[in-house]
């Protein structure tokens, strides 16, 4: 058999072995990528010493102008967003978080259902059982997908030289998911309307559909196209965006909680002022005596 013939056999064996290796590792690599992608979500540093643990409620968010295709009613996004953030707030170890249903019941019992409207504090009010409210908005929520490809095979080097310039391989197609949304979070004292901490971030992340575990069947072409998102996938993507914003808020939140904690240094007390001397009056005529007087200036009686 000619050298070229042996080279072709070697190339076919090489390519077959490569394909088997890729196929055998696809599941492991895919799972590993998904684990690495979300491994940090919900894992936070412990609260600083002396930080006060406070009670917070998370009313439904306002999700403005969601773009794309969703496999469920977008009206559900407001409550889903609040639920995702409620979980993350609990995982920080800094808050006693009131469940959304329980918060709604508290507000109803106190005739305060309208205290939050469209993600905003409509009016300040004392809410019994709640120290702070976390208000949130999401803007421009959009998920797009774009199919890419790359050539895997032999195109140069020793083996290509042995094959007389013959190249080969296969194309690997991959779908890249781009997630975009603006996230606005505010920690508010409902009794005064004062913002204790606030942050806005424009979240944008690109990952493969496999690493995100998102089914994007039917995506084709080279341009970015809106993807139909399932309810679970929407929750996962919002959770990643909230985690990013909450991490940026924690340093300021920790300062607030430390300042309100039991170990916070009390303000120095003002120096005591001497009590004013009591006024003296003449025992004979009742005339007010001058300070230090030995005799009444009105009747001349001696001061006892």
Secondary structure as GFF3:
##gff-version 3
##sequence-region A 1 304
A	DSSP	alpha_helix	3	38	.	.	.	ID=ss1
A	DSSP	beta_strand	54	57	.	.	.	ID=ss2
A	DSSP	beta_strand	62	64	.	.	.	ID=ss3
A	DSSP	beta_strand	69	70	.	.	.	ID=ss4
A	DSSP	three_ten_helix	74	76	.	.	.	ID=ss5
A	DSSP	alpha_helix	77	91	.	.	.	ID=ss6
A	DSSP	beta_strand	95	98	.	.	.	ID=ss7
A	DSSP	alpha_helix	100	109	.	.	.	ID=ss8
A	DSSP	three_ten_helix	113	115	.	.	.	ID=ss9
A	DSSP	beta_strand	116	117	.	.	.	ID=ss10
A	DSSP	beta_strand	120	121	.	.	.	ID=ss11
A	DSSP	beta_strand	132	154	.	.	.	ID=ss12
A	DSSP	alpha_helix	158	162	.	.	.	ID=ss13
A	DSSP	beta_strand	168	188	.	.	.	ID=ss14
A	DSSP	beta_strand	195	208	.	.	.	ID=ss15
A	DSSP	alpha_helix	209	212	.	.	.	ID=ss16
A	DSSP	beta_strand	225	226	.	.	.	ID=ss17
A	DSSP	beta_strand	228	229	.	.	.	ID=ss18
A	DSSP	alpha_helix	231	260	.	.	.	ID=ss19
###
